[in-house]
Amino acid sequence: MNKKIVGGVIGGLLLMAAVSYFLADRMVSQPPARAQRWDPSVAVPVGAVEVKRGDIDVVIRALGTVTARNTVVVKPRVDGQLLKINFQEGQTVREGDVLAEIDPRPFQAQLDQARGQLLRDEALLKNTKIDRDRYVALLSKDSIARQQVDTQEALVAQYQGAVQANRGVVDNARLQLDFTRIRAPLSGRLGLRLVDVGNMVRASDATGIVVITQTQPITAVFAIAADNIGAVMKPTRAGEVLRVEAWDRDSKNLLAVGKLLSLDNQIDTTTGTVKLKAEFDNADHSLFPNQFVNIHLRVETRRDATLAPVSAIQRGAPGTFAYVVRPEEKRVSMRLVTLGPSTAEVVAVESGLRPGDIVVVTGADRLRQNASVEFSLIDRNAPEAKPANGAGEDGAREGGRRRRGRRGDRNERAESTENTASTENAKSAENKGAAEKTEAADKATPATPSGSTDAPPAAGKAPDGAAPKARE
């Protein structure tokens, strides 16, 4: 029994040793691939573009919010019951259009009452004037006292004042009656209706009936850095109208083109910016109040500037540079450049490049100073590249050979990895088989008492451990 236990322990240890060897062998990392050294004699295929001379706009970019030129909350000017609404939500209206009507009957009654009082006072005034003329005639004949004539003159003036007051009452009543027809104070676009027909409306209501926003023209408010104030003020003082473009959130679609309208009179000290306002015609309603837009403010146009593609500009430890191709030698030189204003495609180069230079735009990541290249001139206006000096075809063939070589190296590394894995699996299987044989031999040997000799088992009786092996 002790021998069986010892045999089991030894077999387990052997199995654990085999598993540990297998795992340790798999954890050994593959040797790193040898780094490819730079060979200056191998030409690198690149794409290049010629530096040109042209005009470029100096543009200040900012984030802006579209605001309506005017926003009015339409409110009633008299109190009464709302009888009729004459507009549709979202409708565009003109100044003076009737939007709603209030019950006019109380105001019509007030107007009629004021007119009646005016007629009464006018009749009294007419009668006092006739009496005054009669008293003046009698006074000339010395038939009445002077006091009666003076009293009549005062009475005439009194009725003249009453008539004048009644005319004012009539005008006010007529105006109140006209206020029952609520009109649009300006041309614009209506919002959602804020009150329904049949409700009592009052001049003191804060909500009003509807909101009108004037969107033609429309404005946009944006902020620029305080350092750019001089660039904006210089052309505006000279009377130049600055062009402003409104782009969508992704700066991919041009929404509207307008002009700079005004500049704020102070700088926000918390942000270091100043607010500007631009105006757009918005004839196609492309701009909407409170819409977020990207503003491009053109402050200057530089003439005859040296223009290079943005993709030709590289940045590294030396600074900002570009690779310039020497066509005769088919090599490149690294030149430090000083950049000016830029657009999405080109950048103005203030120093370092000249018109006519050929700069690398594709494949620059594999270049070094004085590297050999096979370049092809890229026409920005054409979909395909145009070979230069017959180098395009040779470069393509060389690139194909390199790609095929790299694929061969990858295949060899893959085969080596597979062979290593097969060897590891074979070793693991061999160790496992040896462990099983050792365990089986230990189980097949019977245990004997101390001092006795080993004897074969009786006929018909299986030795210890034989039955389990038969079951296996």
C-alpha positions in Angstrom: 0.0 0.0 0.0 2.9 2.4 0.8 4.5 1.6 -2.5 1.3 2.5 -4.3 1.1 5.8 -2.5 4.8 6.5 -3.3 4.3 5.6 -6.9 1.2 7.9 -7.2 3.2 10.8 -5.7 6.1 10.2 -8.0 3.7 10.1 -11.0 2.0 13.3 -10.0 5.4 15.1 -9.5 6.5 13.9 -13.0 3.2 15.2 -14.5 3.5 18.5 -12.8 7.1 18.8 -14.0 6.0 18.1 -17.6 3.3 20.7 -17.4 5.6 23.3 -15.9 8.2 22.6 -18.6 5.5 23.0 -21.3 4.2 26.3 -19.9 7.7 27.7 -19.3 8.7 26.8 -22.8 5.6 28.6 -24.3 6.2 31.7 -22.2 9.6 32.2 -23.7 9.1 35.2 -26.0 10.1 34.9 -29.6 13.3 36.6 -30.5 12.6 40.1 -31.7 12.8 40.7 -35.4 15.9 42.4 -36.6 15.4 46.1 -37.1 15.8 47.1 -40.7 18.7 49.4 -41.1 18.3 52.5 -43.3 20.1 52.0 -46.6 20.8 55.3 -48.3 21.3 53.6 -51.6 17.7 52.3 -51.7 15.3 54.9 -53.3 12.1 55.6 -51.5 9.0 56.1 -53.6 7.3 59.4 -52.7 4.7 61.8 -54.0 5.6 65.4 -54.5 4.0 68.8 -55.3 5.5 71.9 -56.7 5.4 75.1 -54.5 3.4 77.8 -56.2 2.8 81.5 -55.8 -0.8 82.8 -55.2 -3.2 84.6 -53.0 -4.4 83.4 -49.6 -7.0 84.9 -47.2 -6.1 85.6 -43.6 -9.1 84.2 -41.7 -10.0 84.4 -38.1 -12.1 81.4 -36.9 -14.5 81.6 -34.0 -17.6 80.0 -32.6 -20.8 81.9 -32.9 -24.5 81.9 -32.1 -27.2 83.0 -34.5 -29.5 85.7 -33.1 -32.6 87.2 -34.5 -32.3 90.8 -35.7 -35.4 91.7 -33.6 -37.5 89.6 -31.2 -41.0 90.8 -30.1 -43.5 89.2 -27.8 -46.9 90.2 -29.2 -49.2 91.3 -26.3 -52.7 92.8 -26.3 -53.0 96.5 -25.5 -56.5 96.3 -24.2 -58.3 93.8 -22.0 -61.0 91.6 -23.4 -62.0 88.1 -24.7 -60.0 86.7 -27.6 -62.4 86.0 -30.4 -60.3 85.1 -33.4 -56.7 84.1 -34.3 -55.7 84.9 -37.9 -52.3 83.2 -38.1 -50.7 79.8 -38.4 -47.8 78.7 -36.2 -44.5 79.2 -38.0 -46.0 81.5 -40.6 -44.1 84.4 -42.0 -46.0 87.7 -41.6 -45.5 91.3 -42.7 -45.7 94.4 -40.5 -49.3 95.5 -40.0 -50.9 92.1 -40.6 -53.8 91.3 -38.2 -52.9 88.4 -36.0 -55.8 88.2 -33.6 -59.1 90.0 -32.7 -60.5 90.9 -29.3 -64.3 91.4 -28.6 -64.8 95.0 -29.8 -68.3 95.6 -28.5 -67.5 97.3 -25.2 -65.1 99.6 -26.9 -67.6 100.5 -29.6 -70.1 101.5 -26.9 -67.5 103.7 -25.3 -66.9 105.4 -28.7 -70.5 106.0 -29.3 -70.9 107.5 -25.8 -68.0 109.9 -26.4 -69.4 110.9 -29.8 -72.8 111.8 -28.2 -71.2 113.9 -25.5 -69.2 115.7 -28.2 -72.3 116.5 -30.2 -74.0 117.8 -27.0 -71.1 120.1 -26.2 -70.9 121.4 -29.7 -74.6 122.3 -29.7 -74.2 124.2 -26.4 -71.1 126.0 -27.9 -73.1 127.0 -30.9 -75.9 128.5 -28.8 -73.5 130.4 -26.6 -71.9 132.0 -29.6 -75.3 133.2 -30.9 -76.1 134.7 -27.6 -72.7 136.4 -27.5 -73.3 138.0 -30.9 -76.7 139.2 -29.8 -75.3 140.7 -26.6 -72.6 142.5 -28.5 -75.2 144.1 -30.8 -77.3 145.3 -27.8 -74.2 146.6 -26.2 -73.5 148.8 -29.2 -77.0 150.4 -28.7 -76.3 150.8 -25.0 -79.3 148.6 -24.2 -77.5 146.1 -21.8 -74.6 146.3 -19.4 -71.1 145.5 -20.4 -71.0 142.8 -17.7 -73.5 140.6 -19.6 -71.3 140.6 -22.7 -68.2 139.6 -20.7 -70.1 136.8 -19.0 -71.2 135.4 -22.4 -67.7 135.6 -23.7 -66.5 133.4 -20.8 -69.3 130.9 -21.3 -68.3 130.5 -25.0 -64.7 129.8 -24.0 -66.0 127.3 -21.4 -67.9 125.3 -24.0 -65.0 125.5 -26.5 -62.9 123.7 -23.9 -65.6 121.1 -23.3 -65.8 120.4 -27.0 -62.0 120.0 -27.2 -62.0 117.6 -24.3 -64.8 115.5 -25.8 -62.9 115.3 -29.1 -60.0 113.8 -27.2 -62.3 111.3 -25.5 -63.6 110.3 -28.9 -60.1 109.9 -30.3 -59.1 107.7 -27.3 -62.2 105.6 -27.6 -61.5 105.1 -31.4 -57.9 104.1 -30.6 -59.0 101.6 -27.9 -61.4 100.1 -30.5 -58.6 99.8 -33.0 -56.4 98.0 -30.4 -58.9 95.1 -30.4 -57.3 94.1 -33.7 -53.8 92.9 -32.7 -51.4 93.6 -35.5 -47.8 92.4 -36.2 -45.4 95.1 -35.1 -42.7 93.9 -37.6 -42.1 91.5 -40.4 -40.8 88.1 -39.3 -41.5 84.5 -38.5 -44.1 83.5 -35.9 -43.5 81.0 -33.2 -45.9 78.7 -31.4 -49.3 80.1 -30.2 -49.3 81.0 -26.5 -53.0 81.4 -25.9 -56.2 79.9 -27.3 -59.4 81.5 -28.6 -62.0 82.3 -25.9 -59.5 83.2 -23.2 -59.5 86.6 -21.5 -56.3 88.4 -22.4 -55.0 91.5 -20.6 -52.3 94.1 -21.4 -50.5 93.1 -18.2 -50.0 89.5 -19.3 -46.3 88.5 -19.4 -46.6 85.6 -21.9 -48.4 87.4 -24.7 -50.1 85.8 -27.7 -47.1 84.8 -29.9 -43.5 85.6 -30.5 -42.2 87.1 -33.7 -38.5 86.8 -34.7 -37.0 88.9 -37.5 -34.8 86.5 -39.5 -34.3 88.5 -42.7 -31.7 89.8 -42.2 -30.3 87.8 -39.3 -27.2 88.3 -37.1 -24.6 86.1 -35.5 -22.6 87.0 -32.3 -19.1 85.5 -31.9 -16.0 86.2 -29.8 -12.4 86.6 -30.9 -9.2 86.8 -28.9 -8.2 90.3 -27.8 -4.9 89.9 -29.8 -6.8 89.9 -33.0 -8.6 93.3 -32.4 -5.9 95.2 -34.3 -6.3 93.0 -37.4 -10.0 93.7 -37.4 -9.9 97.4 -36.6 -7.3 98.3 -39.2 -9.5 97.5 -42.3 -12.7 98.7 -40.6 -11.2 102.1 -39.9 -10.3 102.3 -43.5 -13.9 101.8 -44.5 -13.5 98.2 -45.7 -16.4 95.8 -45.3 -15.1 92.5 -43.9 -16.5 89.3 -45.3 -18.0 86.8 -42.8 -18.9 83.2 -43.6 -21.1 81.0 -41.4 -20.4 77.2 -41.6 -22.2 74.3 -40.0 -21.1 72.6 -36.8 -18.6 70.3 -38.7 -17.3 73.2 -40.9 -18.2 71.2 -44.0 -21.1 73.1 -45.4 -21.2 76.9 -46.1 -24.5 78.2 -44.7 -24.4 81.9 -45.5 -22.1 84.8 -46.4 -22.5 88.2 -44.8 -20.6 91.2 -43.5 -19.2 92.4 -40.2 -21.7 94.7 -38.6 -20.3 95.9 -35.3 -17.6 95.4 -32.7 -18.1 95.6 -28.9 -16.6 98.5 -27.0 -14.9 96.5 -24.3 -12.9 93.3 -23.7 -14.3 90.6 -21.4 -11.6 90.3 -18.7 -12.6 86.9 -17.6 -12.1 85.3 -21.1 -9.8 87.8 -22.8 -12.1 88.0 -25.8 -14.2 90.7 -27.5 -17.6 90.2 -29.1 -18.4 90.9 -32.7 -21.7 90.9 -34.6 -22.2 89.9 -38.2 -25.2 90.3 -40.5 -26.5 87.9 -43.1 -29.3 88.3 -45.6 -30.6 84.8 -44.9 -32.7 84.8 -48.1 -33.0 81.0 -48.0 -33.7 80.7 -44.2 -30.5 78.6 -43.8 -29.8 80.3 -40.4 -32.1 79.8 -37.5 -32.1 81.8 -34.2 -29.9 80.3 -31.5 -28.2 78.0 -34.0 -24.5 77.1 -33.4 -22.2 78.0 -36.3 -18.5 78.3 -37.1 -17.6 81.8 -38.1 -14.8 82.6 -40.6 -13.9 86.3 -40.6 -11.6 87.3 -43.5 -9.5 90.3 -42.4 -6.9 90.3 -45.1 -5.9 88.8 -48.5 -2.2 88.3 -49.0 -1.2 88.7 -52.6 1.6 86.7 -54.3 2.4 84.5 -51.3 4.4 81.3 -51.4 1.9 78.5 -51.1 2.7 74.9 -50.1 0.4 72.0 -49.3 -0.4 71.5 -45.7 0.6 67.8 -46.0 4.1 68.8 -47.0 4.8 70.5 -43.6 6.5 68.2 -41.1 7.1 68.8 -37.4 9.9 67.2 -35.3 12.8 67.8 -33.0 14.4 70.3 -35.4 11.2 72.3 -35.6 8.9 72.8 -38.6 10.4 71.6 -41.8 9.7 70.2 -45.3 11.5 67.7 -47.5 12.6 69.4 -50.8 13.4 67.2 -53.7 16.5 67.8 -55.8 15.3 66.5 -59.2 18.8 66.2 -60.7 20.2 64.0 -57.9 16.9 62.4 -56.9 17.6 63.2 -53.3 15.8 65.2 -50.6 16.9 68.0 -48.3 15.3 68.9 -45.1 14.6 72.7 -44.8 13.3 74.6 -41.9 10.3 76.8 -42.7 8.4 79.6 -41.2 4.6 79.4 -41.7 2.0 82.1 -42.2 -1.7 82.0 -42.5 -3.2 78.7 -43.7 -6.4 77.2 -45.1 -7.6 73.6 -45.1 -5.4 72.7 -48.0 -2.5 75.2 -48.4 -0.3 77.2 -46.1 1.7 80.4 -46.7 5.4 79.9 -46.2 7.2 83.1 -45.2 10.7 81.6 -45.3 12.4 78.4 -46.2 10.7 77.7 -49.6 10.5 79.4 -52.9 8.0 79.1 -55.8 9.1 76.2 -58.0 10.5 74.0 -55.2 9.3 70.4 -55.2 8.2 69.3 -51.7 7.3 65.8 -50.6 3.6 65.2 -49.5 3.4 61.4 -49.3 5.9 59.0 -47.9 7.8 61.6 -45.8 7.8 59.3 -42.8 10.5 57.1 -44.4 12.8 59.9 -45.4 15.9 61.4 -43.9 18.3 64.1 -44.8 19.9 63.5 -48.2 17.8 60.3 -48.8 17.4 58.9 -52.3 13.9 59.1 -53.6 11.9 58.1 -56.7 9.3 60.9 -56.8 6.1 61.4 -58.9 4.5 64.9 -59.2 1.0 64.9 -58.0 -1.5 67.2 -59.7 -3.9 68.5 -57.1 -6.6 69.1 -59.8 -6.3 65.6 -61.2 -7.4 62.3 -59.6 -4.1 60.4 -60.5 -0.4 61.2 -60.1 1.7 62.1 -63.1 5.1 60.3 -63.3 8.2 62.5 -63.3 11.4 61.5 -65.1 10.0 57.9 -65.6 10.4 57.2 -61.9 6.8 56.2 -61.2 6.9 52.8 -62.9 10.3 51.9 -61.4 9.1 53.0 -58.0 6.0 50.9 -58.3 8.1 47.8 -59.3 10.5 48.5 -56.4 7.6 48.9 -54.0 6.1 45.6 -55.2 9.4 43.8 -54.6 9.6 45.2 -51.1 6.1 44.2 -50.3 6.7 40.7 -51.6 9.9 40.5 -49.5 8.1 41.6 -46.4 5.3 39.0 -47.0 8.0 36.3 -47.4 9.6 37.3 -44.1 6.2 37.2 -42.3 5.5 33.7 -43.8 8.9 32.4 -42.6 8.3 33.7 -39.1 4.8 32.1 -39.1 6.3 28.7 -40.2 9.0 28.9 -37.5 6.3 29.6 -34.9 4.3 26.6 -36.0 7.3 24.3 -35.9 8.1 25.4 -32.4 4.6 24.8 -31.3 4.6 21.3 -32.9 7.9 20.4 -31.1 6.4 21.6 -27.8 3.3 19.5 -28.2 5.4 16.4 -29.1 7.6 16.9 -26.0 4.5 17.3 -23.8 2.9 14.1 -25.2 6.1 12.1 -24.7 6.4 13.2 -21.1 2.8 12.4 -20.4 3.2 8.9 -21.9 6.3 8.2 -19.7 4.4 9.3 -16.6 1.5 7.0 -17.4 3.8 4.0 -18.0 5.5 4.6 -14.6 2.2 4.8 -12.8 0.9 1.6 -14.5 4.1 -0.3 -13.5 3.8 0.8 -9.9 0.2 -0.3 -9.8 1.0 -3.8 -11.3 3.5 -4.7 -8.6 1.7 -6.4 -5.5 2.6 -5.4 -2.0 4.3 -8.3 0.1 4.6 -8.6 3.9 8.0 -7.8 5.5 10.5 -10.7 5.2 8.5 -12.7 2.6 9.5 -13.4 -1.0 7.6 -12.3 -4.0 5.3 -15.0 -5.4 3.0 -15.1 -8.5 -0.7 -14.6 -7.8 -3.0 -17.6 -7.7 -4.7 -18.7 -10.8 -7.9 -17.0 -11.5 -7.2 -14.2 -9.2 -6.2 -10.8 -10.6 -3.4 -9.0 -9.0 -4.1 -5.7 -7.2 -4.5 -2.8 -9.7 -5.2 -5.0 -12.7 -9.0 -4.6 -12.5 -8.9 -0.8 -12.6 -6.5 -0.9 -15.6 -8.9 -3.3 -17.4 -11.7 -0.8 -16.8 -9.6 2.0 -18.2 
